[in-house]
Every structure is written in C-alpha cells, then in structure tokens.
C-alpha cells in the first residue's frame, strides 16, 4: 500500500470512529442528530441534518438542534389575538336644501318706499325662523320693481329694498357675509305684457302689485332623520 492510500484509509477510519463516538454520545444524551467531534450537527451534501436511529418527531422536538434541523416540529408560539378596532360612528347624513320665499314688496314697504313696515318685519321674522332650521350657507335677497317710473329709478329702488331686507336679517343674527343682495329693477316682471294697460292709476298700481316683490332664497343643509 502506498503512502497516499494509507493516509486516506486512516482519515476514513478516523471519521468513522468519530461518527460512531458521536452516535454513542447522542444515544447517551438522547440526541437524535449525528454530532461531529466539534459538537456540531453533521450535515449531508444536500444540507440536511443526519438523523440517528433514535429520531422520532417527538424526540426531535426536544433535541437542541431541532431549531436548526427540524424547526417545523417545534411548538408554535402563541399569537395574541389582534383586537379589531371599533368602527367609527357614522356621521349623520345631510341633504342640501334650498328654501325660496317670495314676499310681495307691498307687504314689506309702502308704495314707492324702501323702509320696512311692521308687517314686513313679521314676514322677515318667519324667514329668520326658517334659516334657523338649516346649517345656513347663504341668503340671497333680490328686489324687483314694477314698470312705473324710469328704469334707472326702479333699479335703485329695487337695490334699496334688497339692502333694507339684508340690514334687518343681520340685526336678527344672520352674518352679513352670508347675505347676498341684488336689484333687478323692472327687468323681470311677473305680469305679462298687456295685463295692466293704461297710465299710472290706482287700478294699474294694484294690477302691477305682483311685480313689486322681494325674492328671498335660503341655501344650506339639513340633517337627514
């Protein structure tokens, strides 16, 4: 036998003896995996731990090397249940609301005037009460006049009447920046051409009364029940 072969045989014998000793040691301490001379688990070329004849799933779970070789056999740590967050309370549903009131100007003012009458204040108090039932966003007050008089004069008169309505509503607590006013003069009559013929007279003034008006619109939201 040449020197090289002799050395190979001796090395193989040493490994075999060491493995046998490890197996004996494993048996002595209830180890189910082969342990080399360094105290390490013997791993085959496929990366798997060498199991001894004492290996069973129950025994493997107790072996210190189980975490390396068969970690799936170890008891799973208890997982604390995840608390389900409480559902947030639903916001109440709201509906957009538009409330439009058309008030005859004669109910608010004397003829050809822009100063509120006591009866007119009562009409506007009803508007204020309705606004309190809404999450109010804006109030639109639009004044109108009849065809009697010049166009420029009627425009100013309709604007003054709308402004008088705004001043009263502000005095009742509605913020001024939520009230929009506009005058339309005699440009948007309710009566039709030919309805009130003739020059200015008590009869014609009475006939044109629907054209003398203030349109008040409340815009906001209301909670749905």
C-alpha positions as CSV (number, residue, x, y, z in Angstrom):
1,X,0.0,0.0,0.0
2,X,1.5,3.4,-1.0
3,X,1.7,6.3,1.4
4,X,-1.2,8.3,-0.1
5,X,-3.6,5.4,0.1
6,X,-2.5,4.6,3.6
7,X,-3.3,8.2,4.7
8,X,-6.8,8.1,3.0
9,X,-7.7,4.9,4.9
10,X,-6.5,6.3,8.1
11,X,-8.6,9.5,7.6
12,X,-11.7,7.5,6.7
13,X,-11.2,5.4,9.8
14,X,-10.9,8.5,11.9
15,X,-14.1,9.9,10.6
16,X,-15.9,6.6,11.1
17,X,-14.7,6.3,14.6
18,X,-15.6,9.9,15.3
19,X,-19.1,9.4,13.9
20,X,-19.5,6.2,15.9
21,X,-18.4,8.1,19.0
22,X,-20.9,10.9,18.2
23,X,-23.7,8.4,17.7
24,X,-22.8,6.8,21.1
25,X,-22.8,10.2,22.6
26,X,-26.1,11.1,21.0
27,X,-27.6,7.9,22.5
28,X,-26.2,8.7,25.9
29,X,-27.8,12.2,26.0
30,X,-30.9,11.4,23.9
31,X,-29.6,13.3,20.9
32,X,-31.4,12.3,17.7
33,X,-29.0,14.0,15.3
34,X,-25.4,12.9,14.5
35,X,-22.9,15.2,16.2
36,X,-19.2,15.6,15.0
37,X,-16.1,16.0,17.1
38,X,-16.7,19.7,17.4
39,X,-20.1,19.2,18.8
40,X,-21.8,20.4,15.6
41,X,-24.6,18.6,13.8
42,X,-23.4,16.6,10.8
43,X,-24.9,18.0,7.6
44,X,-25.1,15.9,4.4
45,X,-24.2,17.3,0.9
46,X,-27.9,18.2,0.4
47,X,-27.9,20.5,3.5
48,X,-29.9,18.0,5.6
49,X,-29.1,17.0,9.2
50,X,-28.1,13.4,9.7
51,X,-30.7,11.7,11.9
52,X,-29.8,8.8,14.2
53,X,-31.9,5.7,14.7
54,X,-33.3,7.4,17.8
55,X,-35.0,10.1,15.7
56,X,-38.8,10.5,16.1
57,X,-40.8,13.7,15.7
58,X,-41.4,13.8,19.5
59,X,-37.8,13.2,20.3
60,X,-36.6,15.7,17.7
61,X,-38.7,18.4,19.2
62,X,-36.7,18.1,22.4
63,X,-33.3,18.0,20.7
64,X,-31.3,21.3,21.0
65,X,-30.6,21.0,17.3
66,X,-34.3,20.9,16.3
67,X,-34.3,24.7,15.7
68,X,-31.6,24.1,13.0
69,X,-32.7,20.8,11.6
70,X,-36.5,20.4,12.0
71,X,-37.8,23.8,13.2
72,X,-41.3,22.9,11.9
73,X,-41.6,20.3,14.7
74,X,-41.2,22.9,17.4
75,X,-44.3,24.2,19.2
76,X,-45.6,27.4,17.5
77,X,-45.6,30.4,19.8
78,X,-49.0,31.6,20.9
79,X,-50.2,34.6,18.9
80,X,-52.1,37.2,20.8
81,X,-55.4,37.9,19.1
82,X,-55.4,41.2,17.3
83,X,-58.1,43.5,18.6
84,X,-60.5,44.7,15.9
85,X,-60.7,48.5,16.1
86,X,-64.2,49.7,16.9
87,X,-66.0,51.1,13.9
88,X,-66.0,54.8,13.8
89,X,-69.5,56.2,14.3
90,X,-71.1,57.2,11.1
91,X,-71.6,60.9,10.5
92,X,-75.2,61.9,10.2
93,X,-76.3,62.2,6.6
94,X,-77.2,65.6,5.4
95,X,-79.3,66.8,2.5
96,X,-78.7,70.1,0.5
97,X,-81.7,72.3,1.0
98,X,-83.0,75.3,-0.9
99,X,-85.9,77.3,0.5
100,X,-87.3,80.1,-1.6
101,X,-89.7,82.7,-0.2
102,X,-91.3,85.3,-2.5
103,X,-92.7,88.2,-0.5
104,X,-94.7,91.0,-2.1
105,X,-92.9,94.3,-1.7
106,X,-96.2,95.9,-0.7
107,X,-96.1,93.5,2.3
108,X,-92.7,94.9,3.2
109,X,-92.8,98.5,2.2
110,X,-95.2,101.3,1.3
111,X,-95.6,102.0,-2.3
112,X,-92.5,103.6,-3.8
113,X,-90.7,103.3,-0.5
114,X,-87.7,101.2,0.9
115,X,-88.4,101.4,4.6
116,X,-89.7,98.2,6.2
117,X,-93.3,98.3,7.5
118,X,-94.1,96.5,10.8
119,X,-96.0,93.9,8.8
120,X,-92.8,93.4,6.7
121,X,-90.7,92.8,9.7
122,X,-93.1,90.0,10.7
123,X,-92.7,88.4,7.3
124,X,-88.9,88.5,7.6
125,X,-89.1,87.1,11.1
126,X,-90.6,84.0,9.5
127,X,-87.6,83.8,7.1
128,X,-85.2,84.0,10.1
129,X,-87.0,81.2,11.8
130,X,-86.7,79.0,8.7
131,X,-83.0,79.8,8.4
132,X,-82.5,78.5,12.0
133,X,-83.7,75.1,10.8
134,X,-80.7,74.8,8.4
135,X,-77.0,74.7,8.5
136,X,-77.2,78.0,6.6
137,X,-74.7,78.7,3.9
138,X,-76.1,81.8,2.1
139,X,-79.2,84.0,1.9
140,X,-80.0,85.6,-1.5
141,X,-82.3,88.6,-1.5
142,X,-83.3,90.0,-4.9
143,X,-85.5,93.1,-5.2
144,X,-87.9,93.9,-8.0
145,X,-89.9,96.8,-9.1
146,X,-92.9,97.4,-11.5
147,X,-92.7,99.3,-14.8
148,X,-93.9,102.6,-13.4
149,X,-91.2,105.2,-13.3
150,X,-87.8,105.2,-15.1
151,X,-85.6,102.2,-15.5
152,X,-82.7,103.8,-13.5
153,X,-85.0,104.9,-10.7
154,X,-86.6,101.4,-10.5
155,X,-83.1,99.8,-10.4
156,X,-82.1,101.9,-7.4
157,X,-85.4,101.3,-5.7
158,X,-85.1,97.5,-6.1
159,X,-81.5,97.6,-4.7
160,X,-82.5,99.8,-1.7
161,X,-85.3,97.4,-0.9
162,X,-82.9,94.4,-1.0
163,X,-80.5,96.3,1.2
164,X,-83.2,97.0,3.7
165,X,-84.0,93.3,3.9
166,X,-80.3,92.5,4.5
167,X,-80.0,95.0,7.3
168,X,-83.0,93.5,9.1
169,X,-81.7,90.0,8.8
170,X,-78.3,91.0,10.0
171,X,-80.0,92.6,13.0
172,X,-81.6,89.2,13.7
173,X,-78.3,87.4,13.9
174,X,-77.6,86.2,10.3
175,X,-73.9,87.0,9.4
176,X,-73.7,89.8,6.9
177,X,-71.1,87.9,4.8
178,X,-73.8,85.2,4.2
179,X,-76.3,87.5,2.7
180,X,-76.1,88.4,-1.0
181,X,-78.3,91.2,-2.3
182,X,-79.2,92.3,-5.8
183,X,-81.7,94.6,-7.5
184,X,-83.3,93.7,-10.8
185,X,-85.3,96.8,-11.3
186,X,-88.3,96.3,-13.6
187,X,-86.5,93.8,-15.8
188,X,-88.1,90.6,-14.5
189,X,-91.9,91.3,-14.2
190,X,-94.3,88.6,-13.2
191,X,-97.2,90.2,-15.1
192,X,-97.4,89.7,-18.8
193,X,-97.3,92.5,-21.4
194,X,-100.8,93.9,-21.8
195,X,-102.1,92.7,-18.4
196,X,-102.1,96.2,-16.8
197,X,-102.8,98.7,-19.6
198,X,-103.0,102.4,-19.2
199,X,-101.2,105.2,-17.5
200,X,-100.4,105.3,-13.8
201,X,-103.6,105.0,-11.7
202,X,-104.8,103.2,-8.6
203,X,-106.1,100.4,-10.7
204,X,-102.9,100.0,-12.6
205,X,-100.8,100.2,-9.4
206,X,-102.9,97.4,-7.9
207,X,-102.6,95.3,-11.1
208,X,-98.8,95.6,-11.1
209,X,-98.5,94.6,-7.5
210,X,-97.1,91.1,-8.3
211,X,-94.1,92.8,-10.0
212,X,-93.2,94.7,-6.8
213,X,-91.6,91.9,-4.8
214,X,-88.5,90.6,-3.0
215,X,-87.3,87.0,-3.6
216,X,-85.5,85.6,-0.6
217,X,-83.7,82.2,-1.0
218,X,-82.2,80.3,1.8
219,X,-79.5,77.7,0.9
220,X,-77.9,75.3,3.3
221,X,-78.1,71.7,4.5
222,X,-80.4,69.8,6.8
223,X,-79.6,66.6,8.8
224,X,-81.5,63.6,7.4
225,X,-83.5,61.7,10.0
